[in-house]
Amino acid sequence: MKILFVLFISFISIELSFSQSNYSSLDTPVDARSISMGESFVAINNSTSGIFYNPATLSSIKGITTSFSKKNLNWMKFDDRFYYFSLNAAIKTSYGAFGIFYNKFKWDEVSIIDENGADIGTANIYDHTYGVDYAKEIIPNLSVGIVFKTYDNVEDQIRAIRPLNFQKTTSHPYLIDLGLLYRAPILSKSKNFTDQLSLGLSFQNFGTDYRINEKYQRIPHYGRMGFSYTFVVEKKNEESLTPFRYTLTGQYCNHLNAWKTMRDAIDYWGAGMEATFYEIISLRIGGYAWPYTNIYGIKGNPSFRYGFGINAPLRKFGVKTPLIATFDYALIPLSYASYWFFTNPKKNLTAFSFELRYEEDLF
C-alpha cells in the first residue's frame, strides 16, 4: 500500500533539508531581524540572533538575554500548519558569554492518506536542533566562539486506522560550529557621531555522521564570511536616547561539501540595512540570492524582504530597570517561479520575534 502523504513529507524533510533548501531547523534562520536584513548576521554584535550565523557574535552581549522567534512556512494556502520556532537564552559573565538554543521545524499533526484518498492515520512530524554556545574576547577587539549541537528528524505515529509502516531509526550527529569576530577600532569619532566596522568568519556543522535507517545522510557544511558597518549619531547625555543608528551588513555563504551534482549551487549572498530612530523604531530591508530557484525567487536573483522592530528601553522611560523589551517582524515575498502549479499560493511569508534583555553585569 502506498502512503502518499508520508512519501511527500519524507522527500521534503530529508532530501531538501540536506541540500540547504531552507526546510530544516539545522540551516534555516528563524529570527525576524536577521531574516529582514538578508540573513547577513555573521558580523553583527550584541545579539543572540547571531548564534545561528557565527557563535563569536555572542561575546558582546550584556547581562541576560532571552528570545522566542517563529517563522511561518504556510506557502500552500490549503495547509497552514508548517512553521519554525526558536528559543534562545544567553548570559554574559567574567569568563565569557554562554548561550543555549532550540530550533524546531514543525509539521504539526499530519493526516496520512492512501492512494485512494482514504484517511489511514495521523503522524506528528518534525525536526529539531539544539545546542550550547560559548564566546569570549581573547584579545582586544577579537572574539572567538564555539557551538556544540545535535540534530534529529522525527516521525511519530499518533493515530492509526490501519497499520502504518513508516517508523524509522536515526542517529544523533554531534556537530561543532566555530567562529571569529573582529571589531575594528572606531574609524572616526567626534562629539556628534561615531562609526565602527566588524568582520566575521564561521564554519558550521562539522562532526559525526547522521543516518536514517542506516542510510548515510550528508549534513551540509557551511563557511560564512561577512561584515557589518554601524554609524551612530551620538546622544546629548547619558539619560537621553540615541537619535539615529544606521547598520549595513553583507555576507557570503559557501556550501562546502555539496554533492557533485550540486557543485553549481553552492554560493549564497545576503545583504541588509537597518535604520533605528531614538532607540525605539527600527526599519529594515534586505536581499538574499540562492544558486537555485525556490519559493523565494529565481536562481541567482536577489529576493527582497522587509521588516521593522519596536524597542522599549524601560530605563529611558523613567523605570528603574535595565530591562529592554523588543518585538521584530519580517515580511518575506514569495515567487511563483517554482510553485506555479499550486492553486492560490500565498504571496508572502511572515516571521516575528520577542526578545527580553537585562543589560546589567551580574558577575
N, C-alpha and C positions, 0 to 999 in steps of 0.2 A: 504494500500500500504506500502511495506517495503522500508525504505530509508537506504540502506545498508551502505553507507559510513558514514552517521551520527551515526549509531549504533556503528561502529568501532571507530569513534572519541570519542564518549561518553565513551566507555569502557576504552580506553587508558587514556583520560584526567581526568576521575573521579576515576574509580576503582584503576588504577595503581598509580595515583598521590598520593593517600592517603594510600599507603602501602609502602612508601619510595622506590619507584621503579625508581626514577630519571626521572619522566615525568612531574614534576610540578615545577613552579617557586618558590614555597614555600620551597622546600627541595633539590634543585639541584644547586650546585655551578657553577658559570659561568666563573670566572676569571681564566686566563690561569696559573698563577703562582701557586696558591693553588692546581689546578687540577693536574698539573705535579708533585707536591710533595705529592701525595696520599691523597689530601683533608684533610690534618692534620694541620690546622692552628688555633687550639683552644688556642695556647700559643705563636703565632707569634706577635712580636711588630711592631709598626710603619707601618701599612698597612691598607688601607680601605678594602682590601680583607678579613680581619679578622672579619669584622662585621657579616658576614654570619655565622661564627662559634662561636664567643664569642664577645659580644659588648664591653667588657672591654679592648680588644686589641686596641681600638681606642684611648685610653688615651695617648699613647706615640707618636702620630703623631706630626709633626711640621708644623706651618703655615697653608696653604690651600692645599688640595689635591682633584683632580677630576679624574675620570676614566670611561672608556667605555670598556665593555667586550662582546664578542659574542662566543657562543658555538654551533656548528652545531649538528643536530640530524638526518642527512641525511643518516642513515644506510641502507635505502632501496633505491637502485640506481634509481628506477623508479620515485622517488619523492624527490627532494632536498629542499623542502620548509619549513621543520621543523627546528626550531632553537630557542635558548635562547639569550637574551641580557640583559645587566645590566648597569645601570648608578649609579654612586656614587659620593658624594661630602662631604667633611668634613673640619672643621676649628677648630684650637686649640686656646683657649682663656685662660685668667687667671681664669675663672670659670669652666674650664674643656673643653672637646672636644665634638663638636656637629656634627652629620652627618645625611644625608638623602640618601635614596636609592630607586631604582625602578628596579624590576626584571620582565621579561616577557618571557613566553613560547608561541611562535607564530607558528600557523599552516598556516599562510598566507591565501590566498583565496582558499577555498577547493570546488571542484566540487562535487555535490551530484548526485548520480545515484540511479535508482530504481532496482528492482530485474531482470529487463530485460536489464540492462546496458544503459538505456536511461538517458541523461542529463536532470535533472529536476530543477536545480538551482545552486546557489553558496552561500557559507557561509563564514564569517570571524570568525575563532575560535581561542581563545587564553585564557590563564590565566595569572594573574599578581599579584605581591606582592609589596607593597610599605610601607615605614615607616620612622621613625626618630630614631636616636641613641644618647645617651649621656653617656660619660665615664669620670671618674676623678680618680686621685690618692688620696686616702683618708688618707693614712699614707705612709711613705717612702717604696717604692717597692711593695705596694699593691694597685691595682686599681679595681674599680667596674664599671659595665656598665649595661645599660638597653635599650631595643629596644621596641618601640610601633609600631605595624604594622597591616595590614589587607590584605586579600586575596580575589580574586574572579575569577570565571570561566565564560567565556562569549562565546555565540554563536549568532552572528548577521547575519540575513538573508540579503544579499545584492542584490540578483537576484533570481527571482522565475519564472520558466516557468509554473510550476504547484504549487498550494498551498502547503507550507511546514509547517507541524505541529510539529516543534521541539523546539519552543521557550520555555524558562524556566525562572523561577524567583529564585533568590538566595539571601541569607542574607550575610551581610558582618561581618565576625568574627573580634573581636578586640583581638589581641594577644600580649603577652609580652615575651621577652627573657631576661634572667638575666645572668650575667657573672662575674667571678673573674679572675684576672691575678696577679700572684706573680712573681716578678723578683728578684731572689736571688742576694745578693751582689756578686760582681765579685769574682769568685772562685780563680783565680790566676792572677797575673799581674806582668809584667816586662816591660822594655823599648821596648821589641821586640814583645810581644803578650799579649792579654787578652782573657778571656773566661767568659761566663755567662750562667746560666740556668734559664728558665722561666717555670712556671706551670700554666695551665689554666683549668677552670671548667665553664660549662654553662648549662642552662636549657632553652628549646626552645618551643615556640608555645603553651603556656598556656593562656587560655582566654575563650571567649564566643563560643557558638555553631555555626556551619556552616550548612546551609540547602539548598538543591536544590529541588524546587517544594515541600517544606515542608517535605522532607525526610532528616533525620539526616545523616551528613557525619562526620566521625571521623577524625579529624585533628591529625596527628601524633605528639606526644610529644617526645622530644629527651633530653637525658642527654649526655654531652660530657666531656671528661677529656683528658688531654694530656700534652706534654712537648715540649720545643724547647731548643736546646743547640747550642751556637754560639762560634766559635773560630776565633779570628781576629789577623792577623799579622799586627802590628802597622805601620803606615806610618812614614816617617822620620821627616816631619814637617807639619804644618797646610795647606800649599799650595799644597802638593803632594797628590797622590792618594793612598788609602789603597791597598797594594799589593794583599792581599788574605783574603777572609772571607768564612768560612765554617759553614753551618747550618744543623743540624739534627733535624727532627721533628717526633713525634709519637702521635697517637690519638686513643681513643676508643669511640665509639658512641653506645648508647643503645636506642632502640625504646621502650619507657616506657609504652605506652598504646596500644600495639598491641592487635588485636583480639585474642581470644583463639586459633583459628585455625592457628595463626601465631607465637605462643609462641616459636617455634623452629627457628624463623627467626628474631631475634632482635639484634644480635651482629654484629657491623661493625668495621673494623680495618683499619687504614691507617698509612703510614709512608713515609717520603721523605727526600731527601738530596739536598742541593744546594751549589755549589762552585762558588764564584764570584771573578773575577780577575781584579784588578785595577779599581774596581767600574764601569766597563763598560760591561763586558761579564759575564753572569751567565749561568751555565749548571745545569740541574735538572733531577732527576729521582725519581719516587715514586711508591708505590704499594697500592692497596686497595682491601679488601676482603669483599664480600657480603655473607649473610647467605642464599642466594638463587641464582639460575642460571639465568643469564640475558644476554643481548647482549655483556656485557663486560667480562664475564667469567663464570666459573663453581663454584657452591656453595662452600664457604669455602676456595677457592684457590685465592691467590693474583693475581690481574691483574695489569700489569705494564703499566706505561705511562712515557712520556719523554717530555722535554721542554727546552727552553732557553729564556734568556732575554737580551735586549740591553739597557743600561742606558746611558744617556747623561747629566752628571753633568756640566752644562754650565759654572759655576763659575771656575771649574778646568781647563777649556779650554780658559781662558782669557776673558770671557764675564762677565761683572759686573752685575750679576743677580743670585739670589738664586734658580732659576728655574731648575728643573730636569725633563727631558722627558724620558719615559720608554716604551718599546714595549716588550710584553711577548707572547710566543707561546707554545702551548701544543699539543702533538700528543697522541691519545688515541687508542691503538689497540683494535679491536673487536674480539669476539669469535663466531664461527659458532654453538656453543653448543645449543643455544636457538632459532636460526632463520635459521636453515639449509634448511627449506622448502621454503625460498625465492630464487628467481633466481638471480644470480650475486649480492649477498650482498656486501657491501663495507667492506674493511679491516680495515679502520681507521676512527676515527672522529678527528676533529681539534677544537681548541679554540684559541682566541687571545685577547689581552687586550692592551689598550693605557692608560697611566697614566701621569698626569702632577702634580708635587709637587712644591709648592713655600715655601721652607723651611726657613722661617724667621718669628719670632713672630710679630704679628700685633698689638695686645693689650691684 
